């Protein structure tokens, strides 16, 4: 039987750690499904008659809204409606941290609705663009060395001395 030495990520030499990270770096964000489930749930919960369609991607990010009385709701009426919905749902209705980037963001901006006389369409679009920005930041972080090192430790990934992952 052949025996090989295995190492935790933090036990590897620094140059090997960076090689391992670089090889794994361009994998998709592991939380992408939860992220977009949050957005879809948010639309259904908060703006069901406002947001018509949306897309998020490297070259194709956009949002369209219905042209109806819901989209035109504004000022105190909109603030009160959203306040009631958010009080009922809370800031983390799906239980995933990205909830805060849409539900929490709207809640933190309720006064802005009245101050700037924003419509539901304005708020839906503002929330979408804010959520996209947070997604981009999250995607960048998920590609970082720090994130990879934390994941390797938390998941107890092991490697050979030259950085090949080993199932233990």
Phi, psi and omega in degrees: 000135181270137178246134175236147176277136177238154186224145169290159181305315183290348178270348180285152173300151185304319181294326178287321176303315181292325177295315179299314179298315182298322179292331183262353193299326189262024174283154180295148175309123184292349183252015186298322180295316178296322180299309183283336171297321177300313182296316180297319178295320178301314179301312182298319184283320193250317184234053185294333183252011183249306183277120182271313183200163180200161176210144178226126179186174183305317185243359190220075179244123182200165176218142173233148181238153174293151174258089183210183183293332177292317180296331182272351178305139184207178173058219184298323180299314179293315179303314182294318177300308182295321179301316179297315180297314183290325176297321180292321186270328187083180183273347181229058185295331178268348181085003181256144186301333180290348175307320183299334182282347175238299180300309181296323181295316178297316181300319180290345183247017181300319181294328180298330180301314181285314183303320184254006181050051181283148175268169175299322177298316177302313182294320179298314180294315178301317180294318178301311182293324175297314180299317178299319178298315179296321177298317179298316178297319179294318178299317178298316180297320180294346176264355186283157176298317181302313180298315181298316179299318178297317179296318180298319179291312183298326182264003179053051176281140180239153185221158169283172183297339179263005172098011176279130180291142183233134173275119182255000000 
